[in-house]
């Protein structure tokens, strides 16, 4: 039995009380801050979401992540980390009522991670995707199981959780996922400019902008900006903005908006028919159907 298999066995035992035998995914908060257990008793279709700065481990079943040109198939004992909010699609496979899918997520404490990274030897910024995959072998799995195990001893969380979390960040930064997580704390360089452009597109999804304008803001040529943006996010700049717009539109429809044309214009579309086509292509059903539902 390798380290990852041992980590999986221990994690399954520790989070068993948080696993819901329900069609999912269902997330349940734990007493450990920002730590959530996810479960599903059935396989799921591809679902659009946003991968926020997070560490995520698969404990049972398989989770497939797709971000534009990038695809990660995470089986039990593997994990992934994200450096900033990134639109993606996810699908759970291998889940049954007798053996539900189980995953554990930790929303990253950016300030704590930054302090740890700045205390480590500096590294040159590298062009890497904003999501990276790894496994629970070695120090990462060892400290993560100790951290998650605190759900069984709530009286220890206040004292031990900050120390375990700091150690987890240190081990993650040393791992194959380190370059991705260092994107969070890089203060200059082109990687930081790409992240700033992606953050701006996420916060201003209704704005009309050209790739040339984004490239100029980042101080790059259009060709260089386009290539490097896709290397980091998995999407072209306009495809990234389109997915962010459609995710925001879905939120508005879920919140009760019933006027599809108004929703289309609110998220930046000039054509309601184009919005409907792209919405159906991404989510599988037209926006009017979701508005009625």
C-alpha positions in Angstrom: 0.0 0.0 0.0 1.5 3.4 -1.0 1.2 6.7 0.8 -1.8 7.9 -1.3 -3.8 4.7 -0.5 -3.1 5.1 3.2 -4.1 8.7 3.1 -7.4 7.7 1.3 -8.2 5.1 3.9 -7.6 7.5 6.7 -9.6 10.4 5.1 -12.6 8.1 4.4 -12.7 7.1 8.0 -12.4 10.7 9.3 -15.0 12.3 7.0 -17.5 9.5 7.1 -20.0 11.5 9.2 -20.1 14.2 6.6 -20.8 12.0 3.6 -24.4 12.4 2.4 -26.1 9.5 0.6 -27.8 11.9 -1.8 -27.6 12.7 -5.5 -25.0 15.5 -5.6 -22.7 17.0 -5.4 -23.6 17.9 -1.9 -21.2 20.0 0.2 -21.1 19.8 4.0 -19.0 22.3 6.0 -16.8 20.9 8.8 -15.7 22.5 12.1 -12.3 23.2 10.4 -12.5 26.6 8.8 -13.0 26.6 5.0 -12.8 22.8 4.9 -15.8 21.1 3.1 -16.6 17.5 2.4 -18.3 16.9 -1.0 -20.3 13.7 -1.8 -22.7 12.3 -4.4 -24.4 8.9 -4.5 -24.7 9.1 -8.3 -22.6 10.1 -11.3 -23.2 13.6 -12.6 -23.3 15.2 -16.0 -20.8 18.0 -16.9 -21.6 21.0 -14.7 -20.2 24.5 -15.1 -18.7 26.2 -12.1 -15.9 28.4 -11.0 -12.7 26.9 -9.4 -11.8 29.5 -6.8 -8.4 29.5 -5.1 -8.6 26.1 -3.5 -7.0 22.8 -2.7 -9.1 19.8 -3.6 -8.6 16.1 -2.9 -10.6 13.1 -4.3 -11.1 10.4 -1.7 -13.4 8.1 -3.6 -14.7 8.0 -7.2 -13.4 10.2 -10.0 -13.8 13.9 -10.8 -13.1 15.2 -14.3 -12.2 18.9 -14.6 -12.2 20.6 -18.0 -10.9 24.2 -18.4 -10.8 25.0 -22.1 -7.9 23.1 -23.5 -6.9 21.6 -20.2 -8.4 18.4 -18.8 -7.7 16.7 -15.5 -9.0 13.3 -14.4 -8.7 13.0 -10.7 -9.1 9.6 -9.2 -9.0 8.6 -5.5 -5.7 9.7 -4.0 -5.1 12.6 -6.4 -5.6 16.3 -5.8 -5.6 19.6 -7.5 -4.9 23.2 -6.6 -6.1 26.5 -8.2 -4.4 29.9 -8.0 -7.4 32.1 -8.9 -11.1 32.0 -10.0 -11.3 30.0 -13.2 -14.5 28.9 -15.1 -14.5 25.2 -15.6 -16.8 22.2 -16.1 -16.7 19.2 -13.7 -18.2 15.7 -13.9 -18.3 12.9 -11.3 -18.0 9.3 -12.3 -18.0 6.0 -10.5 -20.4 7.1 -7.8 -23.1 4.7 -6.4 -25.4 4.8 -3.4 -23.3 2.0 -1.8 -20.0 3.8 -2.6 -20.7 7.5 -2.9 -18.2 9.9 -4.5 -16.2 11.7 -1.8 -14.0 14.8 -2.1 -12.6 17.3 0.3 -11.9 21.0 -0.5 -10.0 23.7 1.4 -10.6 27.3 0.3 -7.1 28.8 0.5 -6.2 31.5 3.1 -4.4 33.8 0.6 -2.7 35.8 3.4 -1.3 32.7 5.1 -0.2 31.2 1.8 1.5 34.4 0.8 3.4 34.6 4.0 4.6 31.0 3.6 5.6 31.6 0.0 7.5 34.8 0.8 9.5 33.0 3.4 10.7 30.4 0.9 13.5 30.9 -1.7 12.3 33.1 -4.6 11.6 31.4 -7.9 11.3 32.9 -11.4 7.7 33.2 -12.6 6.8 30.4 -15.0 4.0 30.0 -17.5 1.8 27.3 -16.0 -2.0 26.7 -15.9 -3.9 28.2 -13.0 -4.9 24.7 -12.0 -2.4 21.9 -11.3 -2.9 18.3 -10.3 -0.9 16.1 -8.0 -1.4 13.2 -5.6 -1.5 12.5 -1.8 1.8 10.7 -1.7 4.6 11.9 0.6 4.4 15.0 2.8 1.4 16.6 1.1 -0.8 13.6 1.9 0.6 13.2 5.4 -0.1 16.7 6.5 -3.4 16.9 4.7 -4.7 13.8 6.6 -3.6 15.3 9.9 -5.4 18.5 9.0 -8.6 16.8 8.0 -8.4 14.5 11.0 -9.1 17.5 13.2 -12.8 17.1 12.4 -12.7 14.2 14.9 -11.2 16.4 17.7 -12.9 19.8 17.5 -11.2 20.9 20.7 -7.8 20.8 18.9 -8.9 22.9 15.9 -8.2 26.3 17.4 -4.6 25.5 18.3 -3.5 22.9 15.7 -5.4 23.9 12.5 -3.4 27.1 11.8 -0.1 25.1 12.2 -1.3 22.2 10.0 -2.6 24.6 7.4 0.7 26.5 7.3 2.6 23.2 6.9 0.2 22.1 4.2 0.9 25.3 2.2 4.6 24.8 2.6 4.5 21.2 1.3 2.2 22.2 -1.6 4.6 25.0 -2.6 7.4 22.4 -2.6 5.3 20.0 -4.8 4.6 19.8 -8.5 1.7 22.2 -7.8 4.0 24.9 -6.3 4.4 27.0 -9.5 0.6 27.3 -9.8 0.1 28.4 -6.2 3.0 30.9 -6.5 0.9 32.8 -9.0 -1.1 34.0 -6.1 1.8 35.9 -4.5 3.8 37.0 -7.5 3.9 40.8 -7.3 5.2 41.5 -10.8 6.0 39.9 -14.1 3.8 38.8 -16.9 2.1 36.0 -15.0 0.8 38.6 -12.6 -0.4 40.7 -15.5 -2.3 37.7 -17.0 -3.9 37.0 -13.6 -4.9 40.7 -13.3 -6.5 40.6 -16.8 -8.4 37.4 -15.9 -9.6 38.9 -12.6 -10.7 42.1 -14.5 -12.7 40.0 -17.0 -14.3 38.1 -14.1 -15.3 41.3 -12.3 -16.4 43.2 -15.4 -18.2 40.4 -17.4 -20.7 42.9 -18.9 -17.9 45.2 -20.3 -17.1 45.5 -24.0 -13.4 45.0 -24.4 -11.0 43.9 -27.1 -8.0 41.6 -26.9 -5.9 44.5 -28.1 -7.0 46.7 -25.1 -6.2 43.9 -22.6 -2.9 43.2 -24.2 -2.0 46.9 -24.1 -2.9 47.0 -20.4 -0.6 44.0 -19.8 2.2 45.6 -21.8 2.2 42.7 -24.3 1.6 42.3 -28.0 -1.7 40.8 -29.0 -0.1 37.6 -30.1 2.0 37.2 -26.9 -1.0 38.1 -24.6 -3.3 35.7 -26.4 -0.8 32.8 -26.2 0.1 33.4 -22.6 -3.4 34.0 -21.4 -4.4 30.6 -22.8 -1.4 28.9 -21.3 -2.4 30.1 -17.8 -6.3 29.8 -18.0 -6.9 27.2 -20.7 -9.1 29.7 -22.6 -8.6 32.5 -25.1 -9.5 35.9 -23.5 -12.8 36.2 -25.2 -13.8 32.5 -24.5 -12.9 33.2 -20.8 -15.2 36.2 -20.7 -18.0 34.4 -22.5 -18.0 31.6 -19.9 -17.9 34.1 -17.1 -20.9 35.9 -18.6 -22.9 32.7 -19.0 -22.1 31.7 -15.4 -23.4 35.1 -14.2 -26.5 34.8 -16.4 -27.3 31.4 -14.8 -27.0 33.0 -11.4 -29.5 35.7 -12.4 -31.9 33.1 -13.7 -31.6 30.9 -10.6 -32.3 34.0 -8.5 -35.6 34.5 -10.2 -35.0 36.7 -13.3 -37.5 35.6 -16.0 -36.8 38.1 -18.7 -34.2 36.3 -20.8 -33.4 39.3 -23.0 -32.8 41.5 -20.0 -30.5 39.0 -18.5 -28.6 38.7 -21.8 -28.0 42.5 -21.9 -27.1 42.7 -18.2 -24.2 40.3 -18.7 -22.9 42.1 -21.8 -24.6 40.4 -24.8 -25.9 42.6 -27.6 -27.9 39.8 -29.1 -30.5 37.8 -27.1 -30.5 35.1 -29.8 -26.7 34.7 -29.6 -27.0 34.5 -25.9 -29.6 31.8 -26.1 -27.4 29.7 -28.5 -24.3 30.0 -26.4 -26.2 29.4 -23.1 -27.7 26.1 -24.5 -24.3 25.0 -25.8 -22.8 25.5 -22.4 -25.5 24.2 -20.1 -27.5 21.9 -22.3 -30.8 23.7 -22.2 -32.0 27.2 -23.4 -32.2 30.0 -20.9 -36.0 30.3 -21.2 -36.3 26.7 -19.9 -34.2 27.5 -16.9 -36.2 30.7 -16.3 -39.4 28.8 -16.3 -38.0 26.1 -14.0 
